[in-house]
């Protein structure tokens, strides 16, 4: 049985287009008009007001190690459709090529100094305001995951994210920058537990729930608590 980097390569090899969620097996919930209007309003205003912050972050990322300013990646969205996101790069260049696509851990050596600040305040996510504005994402929803992401369990077993129970149900709604799982689920719990939080949101999605979660998210950003491993507020 392959181990180490060969195991990761083997796992990544089988996570291809043929085992991404099929759109004909997912019953998508129509997005309420009020939710879409809120997304367009907040993302449009956010893009305009955050422009100076983009310039500062771009300079700091470039100055740290000379690598690319942005990090682009495919994500799986509503109905299983794949779209591309941009983020300010918070890890060393080619971090995913070293160990495969996996969630960052506490004190992850791949994260740069400016990256730690951006991740704690969610500033690395600013470019995704454009994804929200154009309709790939929403402000609130399950976190958009990469199609080739791998979960490493406590026993060292590697599991393709598509094989985790609850994965398909998340794609009934548009993915979001924030959500119940992002706010309330501890960062280091297995995905199968986080997906249960996502299923709660899918069942109870509503305008005022979105507003409450957005307000909580701004509070967490203000306090710089997004990378906290326990309670965020």
Z-matrix of the N, CA and C atoms (Angstrom, degrees):
N
C 1 1.462
C 2 1.525 1 109.20
N 3 1.345 2 119.28 1 132.50
C 4 1.457 3 120.36 2 -176.67
C 5 1.511 4 111.20 3 -67.43
N 6 1.319 5 115.74 4 147.97
C 7 1.449 6 121.19 5 179.28
C 8 1.514 7 109.15 6 -130.68
N 9 1.356 8 116.11 7 168.44
C 10 1.450 9 120.99 8 175.68
C 11 1.505 10 112.62 9 58.70
N 12 1.334 11 115.93 10 -138.69
C 13 1.458 12 120.54 11 -175.83
C 14 1.515 13 112.29 12 -65.03
N 15 1.353 14 117.47 13 -29.82
C 16 1.463 15 119.31 14 178.58
C 17 1.520 16 111.04 15 -68.39
N 18 1.336 17 117.48 16 -33.25
C 19 1.460 18 120.86 17 177.30
C 20 1.517 19 110.54 18 -67.08
N 21 1.337 20 116.01 19 -41.19
C 22 1.455 21 120.11 20 177.63
C 23 1.514 22 110.35 21 -63.07
N 24 1.327 23 116.67 22 -44.31
C 25 1.466 24 120.60 23 179.67
C 26 1.523 25 110.81 24 -61.72
N 27 1.337 26 116.72 25 -40.59
C 28 1.452 27 121.03 26 179.07
C 29 1.520 28 111.29 27 -64.04
N 30 1.349 29 115.64 28 -42.98
C 31 1.453 30 120.11 29 179.59
C 32 1.515 31 110.88 30 -65.10
N 33 1.335 32 117.13 31 -44.56
C 34 1.455 33 120.52 32 -179.76
C 35 1.522 34 110.81 33 -63.36
N 36 1.322 35 116.67 34 -31.85
C 37 1.446 36 120.38 35 -178.68
C 38 1.506 37 113.35 36 -64.88
N 39 1.322 38 116.94 37 -31.02
C 40 1.465 39 118.51 38 -177.87
C 41 1.528 40 112.78 39 -93.06
N 42 1.333 41 118.24 40 -6.52
C 43 1.453 42 121.19 41 176.20
C 44 1.520 43 107.78 42 -93.17
N 45 1.294 44 116.80 43 82.38
C 46 1.459 45 122.79 44 -175.90
C 47 1.512 46 109.63 45 -123.43
N 48 1.337 47 115.56 46 -173.90
C 49 1.466 48 119.70 47 -173.67
C 50 1.523 49 112.54 48 -58.35
N 51 1.331 50 118.31 49 -29.58
C 52 1.456 51 118.37 50 -173.53
C 53 1.515 52 112.75 51 -70.52
N 54 1.347 53 119.57 52 -20.62
C 55 1.459 54 118.73 53 179.20
C 56 1.523 55 112.84 54 -113.78
N 57 1.345 56 116.60 55 19.68
C 58 1.453 57 119.45 56 167.96
C 59 1.528 58 108.12 57 -74.30
N 60 1.340 59 117.33 58 159.61
C 61 1.466 60 118.83 59 -179.74
C 62 1.518 61 111.33 60 -57.66
N 63 1.310 62 116.28 61 136.67
C 64 1.466 63 120.56 62 178.34
C 65 1.514 64 108.85 63 -88.21
N 66 1.342 65 115.88 64 132.68
C 67 1.455 66 119.68 65 -176.86
C 68 1.522 67 112.18 66 -65.50
N 69 1.335 68 118.42 67 -24.86
C 70 1.458 69 119.57 68 -178.56
C 71 1.524 70 112.60 69 -81.40
N 72 1.312 71 118.78 70 -2.72
C 73 1.472 72 121.50 71 178.23
C 74 1.528 73 111.02 72 -108.87
N 75 1.331 74 118.27 73 0.59
C 76 1.457 75 121.71 74 -177.24
C 77 1.527 76 109.29 75 -113.13
N 78 1.314 77 116.44 76 123.12
C 79 1.459 78 121.44 77 178.83
C 80 1.528 79 108.53 78 -88.81
N 81 1.316 80 115.43 79 95.32
C 82 1.466 81 121.24 80 -175.48
C 83 1.524 82 110.27 81 -72.10
N 84 1.341 83 115.32 82 136.48
C 85 1.460 84 121.39 83 175.23
C 86 1.526 85 108.76 84 -87.98
N 87 1.322 86 117.83 85 124.80
C 88 1.473 87 119.53 86 179.82
C 89 1.533 88 110.80 87 -58.32
N 90 1.326 89 116.67 88 138.92
C 91 1.460 90 120.64 89 178.95
C 92 1.522 91 109.83 90 -75.32
N 93 1.336 92 118.26 91 126.52
C 94 1.474 93 120.75 92 177.45
C 95 1.524 94 110.80 93 -60.98
N 96 1.336 95 118.78 94 139.87
C 97 1.470 96 121.56 95 -179.34
C 98 1.531 97 112.72 96 -55.95
N 99 1.338 98 117.85 97 -37.13
C 100 1.466 99 120.46 98 -179.20
C 101 1.525 100 111.11 99 -65.22
N 102 1.321 101 116.61 100 -35.91
C 103 1.470 102 120.53 101 179.03
C 104 1.525 103 110.06 102 -66.43
N 105 1.326 104 116.41 103 -43.69
C 106 1.461 105 120.27 104 179.94
C 107 1.532 106 110.68 105 -65.66
N 108 1.337 107 116.76 106 -39.32
C 109 1.461 108 120.15 107 179.21
C 110 1.527 109 110.59 108 -63.47
N 111 1.341 110 116.44 109 -40.78
C 112 1.465 111 120.49 110 178.25
C 113 1.523 112 110.48 111 -63.92
N 114 1.337 113 116.79 112 -40.84
C 115 1.465 114 120.85 113 178.83
C 116 1.528 115 111.69 114 -61.36
N 117 1.336 116 116.56 115 -46.48
C 118 1.462 117 120.67 116 -178.06
C 119 1.524 118 110.42 117 -64.59
N 120 1.337 119 116.28 118 -43.03
C 121 1.462 120 120.35 119 -178.63
C 122 1.529 121 111.11 120 -63.79
N 123 1.339 122 116.97 121 -51.76
C 124 1.462 123 120.24 122 -175.92
C 125 1.524 124 112.30 123 -68.02
N 126 1.329 125 116.84 124 -41.13
C 127 1.469 126 118.76 125 -179.23
C 128 1.519 127 111.44 126 -69.59
N 129 1.341 128 117.77 127 -37.71
C 130 1.461 129 120.45 128 178.46
C 131 1.517 130 111.57 129 -64.12
N 132 1.337 131 116.15 130 -47.19
C 133 1.462 132 120.30 131 177.65
C 134 1.531 133 110.24 132 -64.09
N 135 1.330 134 115.68 133 -41.23
C 136 1.463 135 120.04 134 -179.04
C 137 1.520 136 112.58 135 -62.32
N 138 1.326 137 116.57 136 -40.86
C 139 1.471 138 119.95 137 179.31
C 140 1.522 139 111.56 138 -62.65
N 141 1.320 140 115.92 139 -39.18
C 142 1.466 141 119.49 140 -179.12
C 143 1.529 142 111.28 141 -71.68
N 144 1.323 143 116.92 142 -48.39
C 145 1.463 144 120.64 143 -175.09
C 146 1.527 145 113.09 144 -71.34
N 147 1.344 146 116.53 145 -28.24
C 148 1.465 147 119.00 146 -176.12
C 149 1.527 148 113.58 147 -88.83
N 150 1.333 149 118.04 148 -0.05
C 151 1.463 150 120.46 149 -177.32
C 152 1.537 151 112.95 150 -53.61
N 153 1.347 152 119.70 151 -45.11
C 154 1.474 153 118.38 152 178.05
C 155 1.526 154 113.01 153 -63.05
N 156 1.330 155 116.53 154 -33.84
C 157 1.468 156 120.45 155 179.01
C 158 1.522 157 110.23 156 -65.97
N 159 1.337 158 117.06 157 -38.28
C 160 1.459 159 121.40 158 177.10
C 161 1.530 160 110.18 159 -56.68
N 162 1.320 161 116.05 160 -44.79
C 163 1.466 162 120.09 161 -177.43
C 164 1.520 163 111.42 162 -63.32
N 165 1.329 164 116.55 163 -42.24
C 166 1.470 165 120.89 164 179.78
C 167 1.521 166 110.78 165 -66.07
N 168 1.323 167 116.94 166 -46.98
C 169 1.463 168 120.67 167 -178.83
C 170 1.522 169 111.21 168 -63.50
N 171 1.318 170 116.83 169 -41.43
C 172 1.464 171 120.43 170 179.70
C 173 1.528 172 110.41 171 -59.89
N 174 1.331 173 116.52 172 -42.43
C 175 1.462 174 120.32 173 179.43
C 176 1.526 175 111.49 174 -65.27
N 177 1.328 176 117.18 175 -42.33
C 178 1.461 177 121.07 176 -178.62
C 179 1.530 178 112.06 177 -67.17
N 180 1.330 179 116.66 178 -40.72
C 181 1.474 180 120.21 179 178.25
C 182 1.523 181 109.87 180 -63.28
N 183 1.324 182 116.74 181 -43.84
C 184 1.466 183 121.28 182 -177.97
C 185 1.521 184 111.13 183 -67.04
N 186 1.326 185 116.34 184 -39.93
C 187 1.462 186 120.17 185 -177.03
C 188 1.526 187 112.35 186 -69.45
N 189 1.330 188 117.34 187 -28.82
C 190 1.466 189 118.93 188 -175.14
C 191 1.524 190 112.84 189 -65.39
N 192 1.337 191 117.51 190 -48.97
C 193 1.465 192 118.19 191 -176.47
C 194 1.530 193 113.80 192 -139.57
N 195 1.332 194 116.50 193 3.72
C 196 1.457 195 119.77 194 177.76
C 197 1.517 196 114.75 195 76.61
N 198 1.324 197 117.38 196 2.74
C 199 1.461 198 120.83 197 -178.51
C 200 1.519 199 111.92 198 -80.81
N 201 1.338 200 116.45 199 -175.73
C 202 1.466 201 120.43 200 -179.01
C 203 1.530 202 111.53 201 -62.23
N 204 1.314 203 116.44 202 149.72
C 205 1.466 204 121.53 203 179.10
C 206 1.519 205 110.54 204 -76.73
N 207 1.326 206 116.49 205 -40.30
C 208 1.458 207 120.86 206 -175.45
C 209 1.523 208 111.18 207 -107.85
N 210 1.327 209 113.71 208 156.40
C 211 1.463 210 122.21 209 175.79
C 212 1.518 211 106.95 210 -124.22
N 213 1.322 212 117.29 211 119.09
C 214 1.451 213 121.86 212 -179.78
C 215 1.513 214 111.64 213 -104.72
N 216 1.326 215 116.04 214 143.47
C 217 1.461 216 119.61 215 -177.53
C 218 1.523 217 110.21 216 -156.32
N 219 1.316 218 116.06 217 146.27
C 220 1.463 219 120.69 218 173.46
C 221 1.522 220 109.40 219 -75.33
N 222 1.324 221 115.88 220 142.87
C 223 1.463 222 121.93 221 175.46
C 224 1.523 223 108.83 222 -133.21
N 225 1.326 224 116.41 223 153.80
C 226 1.462 225 121.60 224 178.07
C 227 1.518 226 108.39 225 -97.26
N 228 1.333 227 115.96 226 127.56
C 229 1.452 228 120.04 227 -175.42
C 230 1.511 229 113.87 228 -116.82
N 231 1.319 230 115.34 229 -151.81
C 232 1.456 231 122.85 230 -176.76
C 233 1.528 232 111.15 231 -57.83
N 234 1.326 233 115.58 232 131.51
C 235 1.449 234 120.54 233 179.24
C 236 1.514 235 114.71 234 71.10
N 237 1.342 236 117.34 235 9.53
C 238 1.457 237 120.88 236 -179.50
C 239 1.516 238 113.69 237 85.68
N 240 1.342 239 117.16 238 4.10
C 241 1.464 240 119.99 239 179.38
C 242 1.522 241 110.15 240 -71.66
N 243 1.326 242 115.98 241 140.54
C 244 1.461 243 121.50 242 -178.66
C 245 1.524 244 109.39 243 -96.68
N 246 1.324 245 116.80 244 134.01
C 247 1.456 246 122.11 245 176.37
C 248 1.525 247 108.57 246 -135.45
N 249 1.313 248 116.36 247 171.24
C 250 1.459 249 120.40 248 -176.32
C 251 1.526 250 110.55 249 -113.10
N 252 1.322 251 116.10 250 134.96
C 253 1.463 252 121.54 251 176.98
C 254 1.527 253 109.67 252 -115.02
N 255 1.321 254 114.40 253 156.05
C 256 1.457 255 121.91 254 170.53
C 257 1.515 256 108.35 255 -117.93
N 258 1.332 257 116.08 256 140.68
C 259 1.458 258 121.99 257 174.29
C 260 1.525 259 107.50 258 -134.32
N 261 1.328 260 116.35 259 155.62
C 262 1.448 261 117.66 260 168.50
C 263 1.525 262 107.51 261 -67.01
N 264 1.322 263 117.07 262 131.31
C 265 1.459 264 120.89 263 -176.00
C 266 1.529 265 110.33 264 -65.93
N 267 1.329 266 115.74 265 122.08
C 268 1.465 267 121.02 266 -179.37
C 269 1.528 268 112.26 267 -111.87
N 270 1.336 269 116.98 268 -2.59
C 271 1.460 270 121.49 269 179.75
C 272 1.524 271 110.10 270 -120.17
N 273 1.301 272 115.68 271 170.61
C 274 1.456 273 120.04 272 177.04
C 275 1.529 274 109.04 273 -62.31
N 276 1.340 275 118.55 274 153.23
C 277 1.465 276 120.14 275 179.54
C 278 1.532 277 111.67 276 -56.24
N 279 1.347 278 115.76 277 140.65
C 280 1.471 279 122.74 278 176.81
C 281 1.522 280 112.31 279 60.50
N 282 1.341 281 117.77 280 33.69
C 283 1.466 282 120.91 281 -179.22
C 284 1.526 283 111.83 282 -59.91
N 285 1.344 284 117.39 283 -40.24
C 286 1.464 285 120.13 284 -177.92
C 287 1.521 286 112.76 285 -69.48
N 288 1.334 287 117.21 286 -25.63
C 289 1.464 288 119.55 287 179.81
C 290 1.519 289 111.76 288 -72.61
N 291 1.323 290 116.93 289 -20.51
C 292 1.458 291 120.42 290 -178.52
C 293 1.533 292 111.73 291 -76.80
N 294 1.338 293 116.70 292 -46.39
C 295 1.469 294 120.46 293 -173.16
C 296 1.517 295 113.60 294 -129.11
N 297 1.320 296 118.49 295 9.93
C 298 1.448 297 119.83 296 -175.88
C 299 1.520 298 110.31 297 84.49
N 300 1.337 299 116.64 298 171.80
C 301 1.454 300 121.76 299 -179.06
C 302 1.516 301 108.61 300 -81.35
N 303 1.313 302 116.39 301 113.37
C 304 1.467 303 120.46 302 -179.94
C 305 1.517 304 109.20 303 -147.35
N 306 1.329 305 114.65 304 156.93
C 307 1.454 306 120.45 305 -179.10
C 308 1.521 307 110.47 306 -67.30
N 309 1.334 308 115.79 307 142.49
C 310 1.459 309 120.42 308 179.08
C 311 1.522 310 110.52 309 -68.29
N 312 1.317 311 116.20 310 142.19
C 313 1.464 312 121.78 311 178.81
C 314 1.525 313 109.42 312 -103.76
N 315 1.325 314 115.73 313 170.62
C 316 1.458 315 120.04 314 177.62
C 317 1.534 316 109.38 315 -63.24
N 318 1.331 317 117.09 316 136.20
C 319 1.467 318 123.30 317 -178.27
C 320 1.527 319 111.37 318 59.41
N 321 1.331 320 117.42 319 31.84
C 322 1.465 321 121.86 320 -179.38
C 323 1.532 322 109.35 321 -60.18
N 324 1.333 323 118.21 322 122.56
C 325 1.470 324 120.51 323 -177.34
C 326 1.519 325 113.46 324 -67.62
N 327 1.328 326 118.01 325 -14.55
C 328 1.465 327 120.68 326 179.67
C 329 1.523 328 112.67 327 -74.57
N 330 1.337 329 117.62 328 -19.62
C 331 1.461 330 121.62 329 -175.09
C 332 1.529 331 110.51 330 -81.19
N 333 1.319 332 116.42 331 132.08
C 334 1.462 333 121.55 332 179.61
C 335 1.533 334 110.19 333 -79.45
N 336 1.330 335 115.89 334 172.40
C 337 1.472 336 120.02 335 179.78
C 338 1.526 337 111.83 336 -64.86
N 339 1.328 338 116.78 337 -49.88
C 340 1.464 339 118.66 338 177.61
C 341 1.522 340 109.71 339 -67.87
N 342 1.334 341 116.09 340 -28.31
C 343 1.456 342 120.20 341 177.61
C 344 1.516 343 112.52 342 -61.57
N 345 1.325 344 117.06 343 -37.55
C 346 1.471 345 120.61 344 -179.73
C 347 1.532 346 110.40 345 -65.17
N 348 1.320 347 116.07 346 -39.10
C 349 1.461 348 119.88 347 178.39
C 350 1.531 349 110.11 348 -67.56
N 351 1.328 350 116.61 349 -44.70
C 352 1.463 351 120.17 350 -178.59
C 353 1.525 352 111.19 351 -64.38
N 354 1.333 353 117.55 352 -40.88
C 355 1.454 354 120.31 353 -178.02
C 356 1.524 355 111.24 354 -69.54
N 357 1.334 356 117.55 355 -35.26
C 358 1.463 357 121.13 356 179.79
C 359 1.522 358 111.49 357 -66.38
N 360 1.331 359 116.64 358 -30.53
C 361 1.466 360 121.50 359 -178.64
C 362 1.526 361 113.19 360 -106.02
N 363 1.340 362 116.77 361 0.18
C 364 1.470 363 123.38 362 -178.42
C 365 1.528 364 112.34 363 65.95
N 366 1.337 365 117.75 364 18.32
C 367 1.461 366 120.19 365 178.74
C 368 1.529 367 111.88 366 -68.03
N 369 1.331 368 117.24 367 -24.22
C 370 1.466 369 119.33 368 178.28
C 371 1.524 370 111.91 369 -66.18
N 372 1.343 371 116.87 370 -17.78
C 373 1.459 372 121.68 371 -178.22
C 374 1.531 373 112.89 372 -86.95
N 375 1.325 374 118.56 373 -5.00
C 376 1.464 375 120.39 374 -174.81
C 377 1.536 376 114.65 375 -51.68
N 378 1.344 377 119.44 376 -41.51
C 379 1.473 378 118.16 377 -179.86
C 380 1.530 379 113.71 378 -60.36
N 381 1.330 380 117.69 379 -19.17
C 382 1.459 381 119.62 380 179.81
C 383 1.529 382 112.21 381 -73.86
N 384 1.339 383 116.94 382 -8.02
C 385 1.464 384 118.99 383 171.31
C 386 1.528 385 110.26 384 -57.98
N 387 1.334 386 116.30 385 -33.06
C 388 1.468 387 119.54 386 178.15
C 389 1.523 388 110.48 387 -68.16
N 390 1.340 389 117.71 388 -38.44
C 391 1.463 390 120.64 389 176.54
C 392 1.527 391 111.41 390 -62.72
N 393 1.337 392 116.02 391 -35.49
C 394 1.462 393 119.83 392 177.80
C 395 1.526 394 109.92 393 -69.82
N 396 1.323 395 116.47 394 -44.86
C 397 1.460 396 121.06 395 -177.92
C 398 1.534 397 111.25 396 -60.66
N 399 1.322 398 116.75 397 -39.65
C 400 1.468 399 119.51 398 -177.37
C 401 1.532 400 112.68 399 -85.43
N 402 1.361 401 117.98 400 -10.28
C 403 1.457 402 120.28 401 173.06
C 404 1.513 403 116.22 402 102.95
N 405 1.333 404 119.27 403 4.86
C 406 1.462 405 120.87 404 175.76
C 407 1.525 406 110.65 405 -70.38
N 408 1.341 407 115.08 406 -33.66
C 409 1.455 408 121.61 407 -174.75
C 410 1.524 409 109.23 408 -132.55
N 411 1.333 410 114.38 409 173.21
C 412 1.454 411 122.46 410 172.19
C 413 1.525 412 107.51 411 -123.40
N 414 1.332 413 117.43 412 169.10
C 415 1.453 414 118.47 413 173.98
C 416 1.521 415 110.35 414 -67.33
N 417 1.332 416 116.52 415 -37.39
C 418 1.464 417 120.89 416 -176.51
C 419 1.516 418 110.01 417 -121.26
N 420 1.323 419 115.90 418 132.61
C 421 1.458 420 121.84 419 178.23
C 422 1.517 421 109.57 420 165.01
N 423 1.310 422 118.06 421 179.07
C 424 1.470 423 120.45 422 175.82
C 425 1.523 424 110.60 423 -61.01
N 426 1.296 425 116.91 424 148.18
C 427 1.467 426 120.78 425 179.21
C 428 1.527 427 109.73 426 -63.66
N 429 1.316 428 116.79 427 134.81
C 430 1.468 429 121.20 428 177.99
C 431 1.524 430 109.00 429 -76.19
N 432 1.319 431 116.66 430 120.41
C 433 1.460 432 121.79 431 -176.96
C 434 1.523 433 111.18 432 -105.10
N 435 1.320 434 115.58 433 154.38
C 436 1.461 435 121.00 434 177.90
C 437 1.524 436 110.13 435 -74.43
N 438 1.338 437 118.77 436 142.23
C 439 1.467 438 120.82 437 -178.38
C 440 1.519 439 113.80 438 -63.19
N 441 1.326 440 118.32 439 -24.84
C 442 1.459 441 120.14 440 -179.53
C 443 1.512 442 113.86 441 -101.75
N 444 1.334 443 117.99 442 18.49
C 445 1.462 444 119.85 443 -175.20
C 446 1.526 445 111.42 444 -69.43
N 447 1.303 446 115.13 445 147.19
C 448 1.468 447 122.53 446 -177.15
C 449 1.517 448 109.16 447 -123.12
N 450 1.322 449 116.90 448 137.60
C 451 1.464 450 121.35 449 173.62
C 452 1.525 451 108.72 450 -105.98
N 453 1.330 452 115.93 451 131.66
C 454 1.455 453 120.98 452 176.11
C 455 1.519 454 108.84 453 -102.09
N 456 1.311 455 117.44 454 116.03
C 457 1.455 456 120.90 455 -178.71
C 458 1.532 457 110.76 456 -83.80
N 459 1.336 458 115.48 457 168.65
C 460 1.452 459 120.82 458 -174.46
C 461 1.511 460 114.33 459 -57.91
N 462 1.317 461 117.62 460 -28.55
C 463 1.457 462 121.25 461 -179.71
C 464 1.531 463 112.38 462 -87.00
N 465 1.335 464 116.61 463 7.55
C 466 1.460 465 120.72 464 -179.61
C 467 1.518 466 114.10 465 86.72
N 468 1.346 467 117.04 466 -0.50
C 469 1.463 468 120.59 467 -179.38
C 470 1.524 469 110.05 468 -71.87
N 471 1.327 470 116.07 469 135.89
C 472 1.459 471 121.86 470 177.60
C 473 1.522 472 109.33 471 -96.55
N 474 1.328 473 116.08 472 130.69
C 475 1.461 474 121.05 473 -177.41
C 476 1.521 475 109.33 474 -128.78
N 477 1.330 476 117.77 475 128.34
C 478 1.462 477 121.67 476 174.73
C 479 1.521 478 108.36 477 -65.99
N 480 1.331 479 116.98 478 136.64
C 481 1.454 480 121.15 479 -175.19
C 482 1.530 481 111.48 480 -59.56
N 483 1.350 482 117.16 481 -29.69
C 484 1.464 483 120.92 482 178.90
C 485 1.519 484 112.55 483 -65.68
N 486 1.340 485 117.21 484 -20.67
C 487 1.457 486 121.03 485 -176.97
C 488 1.524 487 113.17 486 -91.17
N 489 1.330 488 117.55 487 -1.50
C 490 1.461 489 121.21 488 -179.88
C 491 1.523 490 109.30 489 -80.90
N 492 1.339 491 119.21 490 129.41
C 493 1.475 492 121.21 491 179.76
C 494 1.526 493 111.56 492 -55.43
N 495 1.335 494 116.27 493 136.58
C 496 1.455 495 121.66 494 179.27
C 497 1.516 496 113.91 495 95.55
N 498 1.334 497 117.26 496 -5.90
C 499 1.465 498 120.36 497 -176.65
C 500 1.534 499 111.62 498 -64.73
N 501 1.319 500 117.52 499 -46.42
C 502 1.459 501 121.28 500 -175.82
C 503 1.524 502 111.64 501 -62.53
N 504 1.348 503 116.77 502 -43.10
C 505 1.460 504 120.99 503 -175.40
C 506 1.520 505 112.74 504 -60.27
N 507 1.334 506 117.51 505 -27.37
C 508 1.466 507 121.49 506 -178.73
C 509 1.523 508 111.92 507 -62.70
N 510 1.331 509 116.83 508 -25.49
C 511 1.454 510 120.82 509 -173.33
C 512 1.526 511 113.40 510 -89.18
N 513 1.338 512 115.60 511 12.62
C 514 1.464 513 119.07 512 173.59
C 515 1.524 514 110.96 513 -75.54
N 516 1.337 515 116.66 514 -19.58
C 517 1.462 516 120.76 515 179.44
C 518 1.521 517 109.29 516 -127.10
N 519 1.317 518 116.29 517 167.22
C 520 1.455 519 121.65 518 -179.70
C 521 1.540 520 109.96 519 -71.18
N 522 1.322 521 118.79 520 137.26
C 523 1.469 522 120.36 521 178.29
C 524 1.522 523 111.07 522 -67.11
N 525 1.347 524 115.95 523 159.51
C 526 1.455 525 119.30 524 -175.94
C 527 1.515 526 113.93 525 -135.59
N 528 1.335 527 114.78 526 163.48
C 529 1.451 528 120.84 527 174.38
C 530 1.521 529 110.70 528 -67.32
N 531 1.320 530 116.03 529 -37.15
C 532 1.451 531 121.04 530 -179.57
C 533 1.517 532 108.77 531 -133.53
N 534 1.325 533 116.05 532 169.84
C 535 1.446 534 120.18 533 -178.61
C 536 1.514 535 110.36 534 176.54
N 537 1.310 536 116.27 535 -176.50
C 538 1.464 537 120.79 536 -178.24
C 539 1.523 538 110.69 537 -61.90
N 540 1.327 539 117.32 538 -44.70
C 541 1.464 540 120.18 539 -179.20
C 542 1.521 541 111.18 540 -65.86
N 543 1.346 542 117.23 541 -43.43
C 544 1.456 543 120.30 542 -178.29
C 545 1.528 544 111.58 543 -62.34
N 546 1.332 545 117.05 544 -34.21
C 547 1.465 546 121.18 545 -176.07
C 548 1.525 547 112.23 546 -87.11
N 549 1.332 548 117.17 547 -44.95
C 550 1.461 549 120.04 548 -168.43
C 551 1.527 550 115.15 549 -102.26
N 552 1.323 551 118.17 550 -24.37
C 553 1.468 552 119.36 551 -178.11
C 554 1.520 553 110.50 552 -80.64
N 555 1.343 554 118.79 553 131.02
C 556 1.472 555 120.12 554 174.21
C 557 1.517 556 110.05 555 -56.09
N 558 1.319 557 117.23 556 142.30
C 559 1.457 558 121.43 557 -173.65
C 560 1.522 559 113.30 558 -61.18
N 561 1.317 560 117.54 559 -34.10
C 562 1.464 561 120.16 560 -170.57
C 563 1.522 562 114.92 561 -96.26
N 564 1.337 563 118.69 562 6.90
C 565 1.461 564 119.28 563 177.52
C 566 1.523 565 109.26 564 -76.25
N 567 1.327 566 118.34 565 153.87
C 568 1.471 567 120.78 566 179.24
C 569 1.524 568 111.95 567 -59.50
N 570 1.316 569 115.11 568 154.69
C 571 1.460 570 121.09 569 -177.35
C 572 1.528 571 112.35 570 -58.43
N 573 1.336 572 117.03 571 -33.46
C 574 1.467 573 118.32 572 -176.51
C 575 1.525 574 111.27 573 -61.31
N 576 1.346 575 117.57 574 -28.54
C 577 1.459 576 120.83 575 176.63
C 578 1.527 577 110.84 576 -78.40
N 579 1.325 578 116.29 577 -39.61
C 580 1.462 579 119.12 578 177.66
C 581 1.525 580 110.88 579 -63.76
N 582 1.327 581 115.87 580 -36.71
C 583 1.455 582 119.30 581 -179.51
C 584 1.532 583 111.45 582 -65.29
N 585 1.328 584 117.82 583 -25.26
C 586 1.465 585 120.16 584 176.00
C 587 1.527 586 110.45 585 -67.29
N 588 1.334 587 116.72 586 -37.97
C 589 1.463 588 120.31 587 174.63
C 590 1.524 589 109.95 588 -63.31
N 591 1.333 590 116.50 589 -41.47
C 592 1.467 591 120.24 590 178.86
C 593 1.523 592 111.19 591 -61.35
N 594 1.329 593 116.91 592 -38.89
C 595 1.459 594 120.25 593 179.95
C 596 1.521 595 111.68 594 -66.12
N 597 1.335 596 116.79 595 -32.65
C 598 1.466 597 120.24 596 175.02
C 599 1.524 598 109.53 597 -61.64
N 600 1.351 599 115.77 598 -43.42
C 601 1.463 600 118.66 599 179.75
C 602 1.531 601 111.11 600 -65.55
N 603 1.318 602 117.53 601 -42.54
C 604 1.464 603 120.47 602 179.98
C 605 1.525 604 110.89 603 -57.70
N 606 1.344 605 116.56 604 -39.08
C 607 1.465 606 120.68 605 -178.28
C 608 1.529 607 112.45 606 -75.26
N 609 1.335 608 117.60 607 -31.83
C 610 1.468 609 120.41 608 -170.88
C 611 1.527 610 113.45 609 -116.61
N 612 1.307 611 118.37 610 16.83
C 613 1.461 612 122.11 611 -178.74
C 614 1.528 613 111.09 612 -52.23
N 615 1.331 614 116.05 613 131.81
C 616 1.459 615 120.94 614 179.24
C 617 1.517 616 110.37 615 -163.03
N 618 1.319 617 116.84 616 161.04
C 619 1.464 618 121.80 617 -175.18
C 620 1.523 619 111.89 618 -61.03
N 621 1.317 620 117.39 619 -48.54
C 622 1.464 621 119.70 620 -176.18
C 623 1.520 622 111.69 621 -72.18
N 624 1.311 623 117.82 622 -30.11
C 625 1.465 624 119.68 623 173.16
C 626 1.523 625 109.30 624 -63.47
N 627 1.333 626 117.00 625 -42.11
C 628 1.469 627 120.67 626 177.56
C 629 1.526 628 110.97 627 -60.45
N 630 1.325 629 116.69 628 -44.66
C 631 1.471 630 120.49 629 -179.36
C 632 1.524 631 110.55 630 -60.57
N 633 1.323 632 117.13 631 -43.87
C 634 1.469 633 120.65 632 179.68
C 635 1.527 634 111.29 633 -62.64
N 636 1.335 635 116.79 634 -42.72
C 637 1.456 636 120.51 635 -179.21
C 638 1.524 637 111.73 636 -68.43
N 639 1.331 638 117.47 637 -35.07
C 640 1.464 639 120.65 638 177.05
C 641 1.525 640 110.39 639 -66.64
N 642 1.333 641 117.77 640 -42.52
C 643 1.467 642 121.18 641 178.14
C 644 1.525 643 110.55 642 -61.72
N 645 1.340 644 116.90 643 -44.92
C 646 1.464 645 120.46 644 177.40
C 647 1.533 646 110.71 645 -60.60
N 648 1.319 647 116.42 646 -38.77
C 649 1.464 648 120.56 647 -178.74
C 650 1.520 649 111.79 648 -65.61
N 651 1.335 650 117.31 649 -40.69
C 652 1.465 651 120.01 650 176.28
C 653 1.530 652 110.85 651 -62.96
N 654 1.325 653 116.30 652 -36.64
C 655 1.469 654 120.05 653 179.09
C 656 1.531 655 110.49 654 -66.45
N 657 1.321 656 116.99 655 -40.96
C 658 1.462 657 120.65 656 178.26
C 659 1.529 658 110.21 657 -65.54
N 660 1.338 659 116.38 658 -41.18
C 661 1.467 660 120.55 659 177.65
C 662 1.529 661 110.59 660 -62.00
N 663 1.328 662 116.76 661 -45.07
C 664 1.461 663 121.31 662 -179.77
C 665 1.534 664 110.89 663 -59.33
N 666 1.318 665 117.08 664 -35.95
C 667 1.463 666 121.32 665 -178.78
C 668 1.526 667 112.78 666 -88.29
N 669 1.347 668 117.84 667 -6.86
C 670 1.458 669 121.41 668 -179.97
C 671 1.508 670 113.22 669 64.84
N 672 1.343 671 116.61 670 42.91
C 673 1.468 672 121.12 671 -172.26
C 674 1.527 673 114.19 672 -110.24
N 675 1.338 674 118.45 673 11.60
C 676 1.468 675 118.54 674 -175.69
C 677 1.524 676 112.65 675 -66.59
N 678 1.303 677 118.81 676 -26.76
C 679 1.466 678 120.58 677 -179.51
C 680 1.526 679 112.41 678 -93.68
N 681 1.347 680 117.96 679 4.00
C 682 1.461 681 120.99 680 177.21
C 683 1.509 682 110.10 681 -63.67
N 684 1.307 683 117.37 682 134.76
C 685 1.472 684 120.33 683 -175.85
C 686 1.528 685 111.54 684 -80.78
N 687 1.346 686 117.97 685 -20.93
C 688 1.460 687 121.40 686 179.32
C 689 1.530 688 110.87 687 -104.74
N 690 1.361 689 116.07 688 -136.60
C 691 1.452 690 120.90 689 179.18
C 692 1.515 691 110.52 690 -67.56
N 693 1.340 692 116.26 691 140.75
C 694 1.458 693 120.72 692 -176.82
C 695 1.529 694 112.78 693 -95.70
N 696 1.335 695 116.70 694 -9.27
C 697 1.476 696 118.48 695 179.72
C 698 1.518 697 109.41 696 -154.16
